[in-house]
Amino acid sequence: MNALLLAGGMGTRLRPLTDHMPKPMALVGNRPWLEHLVLQLKNQGFSDFVMAVQYYSEQIRNYFGDGSKWGVRIRYAVEHTLRGTAGAIKNAEPYLDDRFVVVNADIVQEADLADLLEFHRMRGGLVTIGLTEVEDPSHYGVIEQDGEDRIIRFVEKPRRDEAPSNRINAGIYVMEKQSLQYIPDHREVSIERETFPLLIKENAGVYGKVISGYWMDMGTKERYRAIHWDLLNRVCRLPLDGEERGSGIWIGDRSEIAPGALLIPPVLIGNGCKIGERSIVGPFAVLGDNCEIGKGVRCSETIMWDNCTAHDAVHLNNCILGYGLEVGSRQIMHEAVMNRMEAKEA
């Protein structure tokens, strides 16, 4: 069984961070989320991957190549025009096994797929949708199920008091290849608005099972920050590179912390960073590789990607800085989100 990763998203709501990169390549804890996902699924026994790519597809292909660096096999289903979720799956059909897993690659999650796969096998339907439960379902497409876990219908963004459940599509599916005959070719197709309702209407067997573990769509800047704070608090248990020095402080190789500088946990410092005298970094700060912090800098609730520089006496609060940005001395920045360079290569 292979895994199809839907990695063609443009990340419109994450701009300007995604102006020059696919959303799944955004850094999460100083590593592209898509890399985390490949490693996560590899640890669950998957070794054969198909990546559905479209927006800046060359970045993903250059970064991952054939997957041998990670001990897996990766092939690419390239969309020349956007085809929607179902259309992207249909486009990948030549590469897919008779049964395969689909994962929306811009959702940060830690789902254990073993239970979902066993549930799918036992139910014998064409599709099993991984579900997650949310406190307020009014912002999502909500599902309604019968007593046998079969999905009856989807309700798009219902009022909270009218929602049939608090269960939503988690963007993880187990599918039989036979189900692809219900997806028209060569056009944009929505899996929730077209394919799943058609399968339900045809009584083809669409089931849903709640998955356990961390789950968050990183589609907005607010949620992107929240994922990092969950990561630093270890609510999200994705691995963090670097040596943990004390509770909640991770420091990478070759990083230099000047005398008099203070790290307030939780904080993650990448490889090759320099932090100057009297600077205070944290709480809730993530510095990418080769970042340089001058003297007397105050940096809190801020995420900096690789090769950023904050000169002396800069104040950064609740900011996200993309690759290679430089902030001049004595600048004060609050809730700034900036990016100007393309994503790094492998």
C-alpha positions as CSV (number, residue, x, y, z in Angstrom):
1,M,0.0,0.0,0.0
2,N,1.4,3.4,-0.9
3,A,0.6,6.9,0.4
4,L,-0.5,9.9,-1.7
5,L,0.5,13.2,-0.3
6,L,-1.5,16.2,-1.6
7,A,1.1,18.9,-1.7
8,G,-0.1,21.3,-4.4
9,G,-1.6,23.9,-2.1
10,M,-0.9,27.6,-2.8
11,G,-1.3,28.7,0.8
12,T,-3.1,31.9,0.0
13,R,-3.9,32.7,3.6
14,L,-0.3,32.2,4.6
15,R,1.0,34.8,2.3
16,P,3.5,36.4,2.1
17,L,5.3,33.3,3.6
18,T,4.0,31.2,0.7
19,D,4.5,33.7,-2.1
20,H,7.4,31.6,-3.5
21,M,6.8,28.1,-2.0
22,P,4.1,25.4,-1.6
23,K,2.4,25.6,1.7
24,P,3.5,22.1,2.8
25,M,7.1,23.3,2.6
26,A,6.6,25.9,5.3
27,L,8.9,25.3,8.2
28,V,7.5,23.6,11.3
29,G,10.1,23.5,14.0
30,N,12.9,24.4,11.6
31,R,12.0,21.6,9.1
32,P,9.6,21.6,6.2
33,W,6.3,20.1,7.4
34,L,6.3,17.8,4.3
35,E,9.6,16.3,5.5
36,H,8.1,15.7,9.0
37,L,5.1,14.0,7.3
38,V,7.3,11.7,5.1
39,L,9.3,10.6,8.2
40,Q,6.2,10.2,10.3
41,L,4.6,7.9,7.7
42,K,7.9,6.1,7.2
43,N,7.9,5.3,10.9
44,Q,4.4,3.8,10.4
45,G,5.6,1.4,7.7
46,F,5.1,3.4,4.5
47,S,8.0,3.3,2.1
48,D,6.3,4.2,-1.3
49,F,5.1,7.7,-1.7
50,V,3.4,9.7,-4.4
51,M,3.3,13.4,-4.1
52,A,0.6,15.4,-6.0
53,V,2.3,18.7,-6.8
54,Q,1.4,21.8,-8.7
55,Y,2.3,25.2,-7.2
56,Y,6.1,25.7,-7.3
57,S,6.3,21.9,-7.8
58,E,10.0,22.1,-8.6
59,Q,10.8,23.1,-5.1
60,I,9.3,19.9,-3.7
61,R,10.9,17.8,-6.4
62,N,14.4,19.4,-5.9
63,Y,14.2,19.0,-2.2
64,F,13.0,15.3,-2.0
65,G,14.3,13.9,-5.3
66,D,13.5,10.2,-5.5
67,G,13.3,9.9,-1.7
68,S,16.5,7.8,-1.2
69,K,17.9,10.4,1.2
70,W,15.1,9.4,3.6
71,G,15.1,5.7,2.7
72,V,11.8,5.8,0.8
73,R,10.6,5.9,-2.8
74,I,8.9,9.1,-4.0
75,R,7.2,9.6,-7.4
76,Y,5.4,12.8,-8.5
77,A,2.0,13.3,-10.0
78,V,2.3,16.8,-11.5
79,E,-0.8,18.9,-12.1
80,H,-0.4,21.5,-14.8
81,T,-3.6,23.2,-13.7
82,L,-5.3,23.1,-10.3
83,R,-7.7,20.1,-10.2
84,G,-9.1,20.2,-6.6
85,T,-8.6,17.5,-4.1
86,A,-10.4,14.7,-6.0
87,G,-8.9,15.8,-9.3
88,A,-5.4,15.6,-7.8
89,I,-6.1,12.1,-6.7
90,K,-7.4,11.1,-10.1
91,N,-4.4,12.6,-11.7
92,A,-2.2,10.3,-9.6
93,E,-4.1,7.2,-10.5
94,P,-1.4,5.5,-12.6
95,Y,0.9,5.5,-9.5
96,L,-1.6,4.2,-6.9
97,D,-2.0,0.7,-5.5
98,D,-5.3,-1.1,-5.3
99,R,-5.7,0.3,-1.8
100,F,-3.9,3.5,-0.8
101,V,-3.8,6.2,1.8
102,V,-4.3,9.9,1.0
103,V,-3.0,12.6,3.3
104,N,-3.7,16.3,2.9
105,A,-0.1,17.6,3.3
106,D,-0.9,21.0,4.7
107,I,-2.5,19.7,7.9
108,V,-0.1,19.2,10.8
109,Q,-1.1,16.0,12.5
110,E,0.2,13.0,14.3
111,A,-2.4,10.4,13.4
112,D,-1.6,6.7,13.9
113,L,-3.0,5.2,10.8
114,A,-2.9,1.5,11.9
115,D,-6.4,1.8,13.5
116,L,-7.8,3.6,10.5
117,L,-6.5,1.0,8.1
118,E,-7.9,-1.9,10.2
119,F,-11.3,-0.1,10.5
120,H,-11.3,0.3,6.7
121,R,-10.6,-3.4,6.2
122,M,-13.3,-4.5,8.6
123,R,-16.0,-2.2,7.1
124,G,-15.2,-3.2,3.5
125,G,-16.3,0.1,1.9
126,L,-14.6,2.0,-0.9
127,V,-13.5,5.0,1.3
128,T,-12.8,5.6,5.0
129,I,-12.4,9.2,6.0
130,G,-10.3,10.0,9.0
131,L,-12.3,12.4,11.3
132,T,-11.4,14.8,14.0
133,E,-13.6,16.4,16.6
134,V,-13.7,20.2,17.0
135,E,-15.2,22.4,19.6
136,D,-17.0,24.7,17.1
137,P,-17.9,22.9,13.9
138,S,-19.5,26.0,12.3
139,H,-16.4,26.8,10.3
140,Y,-16.1,23.4,8.7
141,G,-17.9,20.8,6.6
142,V,-19.5,18.6,9.3
143,I,-20.4,14.9,8.8
144,E,-23.4,13.0,9.9
145,Q,-23.1,9.2,10.4
146,D,-25.5,6.3,11.1
147,G,-25.1,3.7,13.9
148,E,-22.7,1.7,11.8
149,D,-20.2,4.6,11.2
150,R,-21.4,5.0,7.6
151,I,-21.4,8.6,6.5
152,I,-24.8,9.8,5.5
153,R,-24.1,13.4,4.5
154,F,-21.9,16.4,4.7
155,V,-23.2,19.7,6.1
156,E,-21.2,22.8,5.1
157,K,-20.6,25.3,7.9
158,P,-23.8,24.8,9.9
159,R,-24.8,27.0,12.7
160,R,-23.3,25.6,15.9
161,D,-26.7,24.6,17.3
162,E,-27.7,23.0,14.1
163,A,-24.6,20.9,13.4
164,P,-25.3,17.1,13.2
165,S,-22.1,16.4,15.0
166,N,-18.7,18.0,15.9
167,R,-16.9,15.7,13.5
168,I,-15.1,17.0,10.5
169,N,-13.0,15.7,7.7
170,A,-9.4,15.4,8.9
171,G,-8.0,15.3,5.4
172,I,-6.9,11.7,5.7
173,Y,-8.5,8.9,3.6
174,V,-8.1,5.2,3.0
175,M,-9.3,4.5,-0.5
176,E,-9.8,1.6,-2.8
177,K,-8.6,2.3,-6.3
178,Q,-12.0,1.3,-7.6
179,S,-13.4,4.5,-6.1
180,L,-11.5,6.6,-8.7
181,Q,-14.0,5.6,-11.4
182,Y,-16.4,8.1,-9.7
183,I,-14.0,11.0,-10.3
184,P,-14.2,12.6,-13.8
185,D,-10.9,13.2,-15.5
186,H,-9.1,16.3,-16.7
187,R,-11.0,18.9,-14.6
188,E,-11.2,20.4,-11.2
189,V,-13.2,18.2,-8.8
190,S,-14.0,18.7,-5.1
191,I,-13.8,15.6,-3.1
192,E,-16.2,16.8,-0.4
193,R,-18.8,18.6,-2.6
194,E,-18.8,16.1,-5.5
195,T,-17.0,12.8,-5.0
196,F,-18.0,11.8,-1.5
197,P,-21.7,12.8,-2.0
198,L,-21.8,10.7,-5.2
199,L,-20.3,7.7,-3.5
200,I,-22.8,8.1,-0.7
201,K,-25.7,8.4,-3.2
202,E,-24.4,5.2,-5.0
203,N,-24.2,3.4,-1.6
204,A,-20.6,2.6,-2.4
205,G,-19.6,2.5,1.3
206,V,-18.2,5.7,2.7
207,Y,-17.3,5.4,6.4
208,G,-15.7,7.6,9.0
209,K,-13.5,7.0,12.0
210,V,-12.2,9.5,14.5
211,I,-8.4,9.6,14.6
212,S,-6.5,10.3,17.7
213,G,-3.5,12.6,18.2
214,Y,-2.6,16.2,17.4
215,W,-4.4,17.8,14.4
216,M,-4.4,21.4,13.1
217,D,-4.8,23.0,9.7
218,M,-1.9,25.4,9.3
219,G,-3.8,27.4,6.7
220,T,-3.6,30.8,8.5
221,K,-0.9,32.8,10.1
222,E,-2.7,32.5,13.5
223,R,-2.8,28.7,13.3
224,Y,0.7,28.5,12.0
225,R,1.9,30.4,15.2
226,A,-0.4,28.2,17.4
227,I,1.2,25.0,15.9
228,H,4.7,26.3,17.0
229,W,3.5,27.2,20.5
230,D,2.0,23.7,20.7
231,L,5.3,22.2,19.5
232,L,7.3,24.1,22.1
233,N,4.9,23.1,24.8
234,R,5.1,19.5,23.5
235,V,1.3,19.4,23.0
236,C,2.4,18.5,19.5
237,R,5.1,15.8,19.8
238,L,6.9,16.2,16.5
239,P,10.7,15.7,17.0
240,L,12.8,18.8,17.6
241,D,16.4,19.0,16.5
242,G,19.0,20.1,18.9
243,E,20.1,19.3,22.4
244,E,17.6,20.1,25.2
245,R,19.3,22.2,27.8
246,G,17.1,22.5,30.8
247,S,13.3,22.3,30.5
248,G,12.0,23.8,27.2
249,I,15.2,25.0,25.7
250,W,16.5,23.3,22.5
251,I,19.8,24.5,21.0
252,G,21.3,23.2,17.7
253,D,24.9,22.4,16.8
254,R,27.5,25.2,16.6
255,S,25.2,27.8,18.1
256,E,26.8,30.5,20.3
257,I,25.0,32.2,23.2
258,A,27.0,35.2,24.4
259,P,27.6,35.9,28.1
260,G,24.7,37.9,29.5
261,A,22.2,36.7,26.9
262,L,19.1,35.1,28.3
263,L,16.9,32.3,26.9
264,I,13.4,32.2,28.4
265,P,11.7,28.8,27.7
266,P,10.2,27.5,25.7
267,V,12.6,28.3,22.9
268,L,14.1,26.5,19.9
269,I,17.5,27.6,18.5
270,G,18.6,26.1,15.2
271,N,22.1,25.2,14.1
272,G,24.8,27.7,13.7
273,C,23.0,30.6,15.4
274,K,24.6,33.5,17.2
275,I,22.9,35.4,20.0
276,G,24.6,38.6,21.3
277,E,25.2,40.1,24.7
278,R,22.2,41.2,26.8
279,S,19.7,39.8,24.3
280,I,16.6,38.1,25.6
281,V,15.1,35.4,23.4
282,G,11.8,33.8,24.4
283,P,9.4,32.9,25.6
284,F,7.9,31.2,22.6
285,A,10.7,31.9,20.1
286,V,11.9,29.7,17.2
287,L,15.2,30.7,15.4
288,G,16.0,28.8,12.2
289,D,19.5,27.7,11.2
290,N,22.2,30.3,10.9
291,C,20.2,33.2,12.4
292,E,22.1,36.0,14.0
293,I,20.8,38.1,16.9
294,G,22.7,41.2,17.8
295,K,23.2,42.9,21.2
296,G,20.3,44.0,23.4
297,V,17.7,42.3,21.2
298,R,14.3,41.4,22.6
299,C,12.6,38.5,20.7
300,S,9.5,36.9,22.0
301,E,6.5,34.9,20.4
302,T,8.4,35.1,17.1
303,I,9.4,32.6,14.4
304,M,12.4,33.2,12.3
305,W,13.3,31.0,9.3
306,D,16.9,30.3,8.3
307,N,19.5,32.9,7.8
308,C,17.7,35.8,9.4
309,T,19.5,38.7,11.2
310,A,18.2,41.0,13.9
311,H,20.7,43.8,14.5
312,D,21.4,45.5,17.9
313,A,18.5,46.7,20.0
314,V,15.8,45.3,17.8
315,H,12.4,44.4,19.5
316,L,10.4,41.6,17.9
317,N,7.1,40.4,19.2
318,N,4.7,38.0,17.6
319,C,6.4,38.1,14.3
320,I,7.1,35.6,11.5
321,L,10.2,36.3,9.4
322,G,10.8,34.3,6.2
323,Y,14.2,33.1,4.8
324,G,17.1,35.5,4.9
325,L,15.4,38.6,6.3
326,E,17.4,41.4,8.0
327,V,16.0,43.8,10.5
328,G,18.0,47.0,11.1
329,S,19.1,48.2,14.5
330,R,16.6,49.6,16.9
331,Q,13.6,48.5,14.9
332,I,10.4,47.7,16.8
333,M,8.2,45.2,15.1
334,H,4.9,43.7,16.4
335,E,2.9,41.1,14.5
336,A,4.9,41.6,11.4
337,V,4.8,38.7,8.8
338,M,7.4,39.1,6.1
339,N,9.2,36.9,3.4
340,R,11.2,37.7,0.4
341,M,13.3,34.6,-0.6
342,E,12.5,31.2,-2.0
343,A,12.6,28.1,0.1
344,K,16.0,26.4,0.7
345,E,17.1,23.3,-1.3
346,A,18.0,20.0,0.3
